[in-house]
Amino acid sequence: MRRLALPLGIAALALVWLGPLLQAWRDSFAAHMVAHMGVVAIAAPLIAIGLPDRWRLGQAMPAGLPVLASLVELIAVWGWHAPAMRAAAQASVAVTAAEQATFLVVGLLLWWTAFAAPGDRRHAAAGAGALLLTSIHMTLLGALLALSPRPLYGAGEVTCFGAVLSAGQDQQVGGVVMLLVGAAVYLAGGLALARRLVGEGPRTRGAG
């Protein structure tokens, strides 16, 4: 699985960045959110899992680093979804590139640190907490976007995936994408690490 993870992650990244999401559909918030989730919730974890062992610090990595990485991602995600920053990214290819690069860096940092040493209980606990924290804040942001009584981004109609949507509908779809993809993937990652902790408990006590 690890052999395939890295090329699959790079392929997902190429599909997001070179496809219509950031080109023909760049005015659509829903397309932006699909691109965002494709980078942080699909490409980033696959690339992080597929990195060679020599790139892993293991127990040399501070145990609290995943939590710090989660906080950095929180700031980056909420910052880039401020209406002014979203408008800047929509209007400029250079700002879009900076936005997408930020998403990739913070996504890789979080997934890489979370799974750096899953066999170590402290690292696994910190990684699980960091991923669950990220799932929570993505759930909150996705819900706020989906339930907002007025559109926060743009006005008029946009075309996305062949459908014509109003600004409000476009934002609602984007919020649902964040809820269904982002929150679920980070939750699954956090639960996978937490399961390792639970599974290792009886063996650790029995070995003593």
Number of C-alpha atoms within 10 A of each C-alpha: 8 14 11 12 19 21 15 17 22 17 14 20 21 13 16 23 17 11 13 15 23 21 13 13 18 21 22 26 27 28 26 23 23 20 25 23 23 22 28 26 24 21 26 29 25 25 25 25 21 19 15 12 10 7 10 16 13 18 14 9 14 13 22 17 18 28 22 16 23 27 18 15 24 16 12 16 20 13 14 19 19 12 14 13 16 20 18 15 22 20 13 11 14 12 16 21 14 13 21 21 13 17 24 21 14 22 27 24 21 29 26 25 29 31 24 25 20 22 15 16 18 16 25 26 21 25 34 29 22 28 26 24 20 25 25 18 19 24 22 16 20 25 17 14 23 23 15 14 10 13 19 18 19 19 10 9 16 20 17 20 12 8 10 13 17 17 20 23 18 25 27 24 20 23 26 21 20 27 22 14 20 27 25 18 21 24 21 16 22 25 17 15 24 20 15 17 19 11 11 14 12 10 10 9 8 8 6 5
